């Protein structure tokens, strides 16, 4: 009798355009299994890639940090000098043009 009720429920689900309850449950489990397998594969892939990283030693890290700071300071000074020079030239140009056009 229970089998007849299951068949009746499955028949109603199919008549409404849906999948039988058992097929829907299997599809959900299949999706969960695929998602779990994908997640585990990605985790293993990332972990393997993470193991390949070559981390710098403390001495190398300090040397490269000092180099970056020194180069940044040099470019900062260079830009400040150019800014001052162009500012001075613009001021001189503005003063000359102001005296030419004011009578």
Secondary structure, 3 states (H helix, E strand, C coil): CHHHHHHHHHHHHHHCCCCCHHHHHHHHHHHHHHHHHHHHHHHHHHHHHHHCCCCCCHHHHHHHHHHHHHHHHHHHHHHHHHHHHHHHHHHHHHHHHHHHHCC
